[in-house]
Amino acid sequence: MQPHSGSSAVLAAYAALLRPGDTVLAMALAHGGHLTHGSPANFSGRWFDFIGYGVDPHTGLIDYGQLHDLARAHRPKAIVCGSISYPRHLDYAAFREIADDIGAYLIADAAHPIGLVAGKAAPNPVPYADVVCATTHKVLRGPRGGMVLCGAELAERVDRAVFPFTQGGAQMHTIAAKAVAFGEAAQPAFTAYAHRVVANAHALADALAAEGVPVTTGGTDTHLITADPAALGLDGRAARARCAAAGIVLDSCALASATEPGGCVKGIRLGTAAVTTQGMGEREMARIAKLLVAALGEDESAPRIRGLRAEVRQLAASFPPYPA
Ligand SMILES: *Cc1c(COP(=O)(O)O)cnc(C)c1O
């Protein structure tokens, strides 16, 4: 429970299982891997030899055949499953089988889906992975922080990888807040929330497609939706700026592309956890899709942005996140 963040949890998992210079197979950053999955700007890329697996650029789905081939060719010490933007469930059994075939550890970086796992709305990596890392502040809806789960045989190595290897004293105020979040996640109301998050993501993905913004993989299994706004003549960065001007917060992210020479484009990434917590439902998802597509159609300085901003503000104000 001590890792200060999701990144610290991943660092602890690597410290427990690997030595500098080891080979690790993780999702390529251009296809949705996290910085801790081998970015040269991050400790992971500097200290380990990362090989990237990816998605089929036509379907957007993980290519488990390619993954298996890469595992056999490079014989990594560990395989990491987890992503910042993959909208579909992961096939943890397939990852386990591939890891077992080459004698690798399987590390699940479940920072995003762990809240859905707690709410029984997504498959659980715990029976399959040697170590599961997660954040406590994404769909899980707790304080900013990280955590690591593992079996008894690795527990001491993981504990030592956190303290004293990568961290000093425990932050008990955050650990107390994590306990409150886990208490909430164990309630039936949290299961209902997790399923509403997914239902809202389905509704938002469908509404975006209906508004002319097809989403990657044709839909979602989770809280996450990604899309390439190229059909509207925009890349993800420009789309993010236009949405921000209208008061809509979303992120740009790398997406695999079958046509770009570099193999990836900047797309957009949306999640439904926050709006679901505010109490919004499928009707509001349709409204959000309309507002979003309207914002994408306007330059940041266009006069119409002001009106959109007011509409966004009014929608948000009618669903206060902290009831009076
Ligand atoms: C968010 C995220 C992290 C890092 O979490 P921080 O708390 O921001 O350090 C690590 N891995 C994945 C897959 C993530 O989505």
The ligand as a Gaussian input file, in Angstrom:
#p B3LYP/6-31G(d) Opt

LIG

0 1
 C       -1.525000       6.317000     -14.839000
 C       -0.672000       5.153000     -15.165000
 C        0.527000       4.921000     -14.479000
 C        1.170000       5.918000     -13.539000
 O        0.433000       6.404000     -12.515000
 P        0.940000       7.720000     -11.737000
 O        0.213000       7.652000     -10.456000
 O        0.551000       8.869000     -12.602000
 O        2.418000       7.615000     -11.578000
 C        1.252000       3.776000     -14.775000
 N        0.809000       2.908000     -15.683000
 C       -0.338000       3.091000     -16.363000
 C       -0.777000       2.059000     -17.354000
 C       -1.115000       4.224000     -16.140000
 O       -2.239000       4.412000     -16.827000

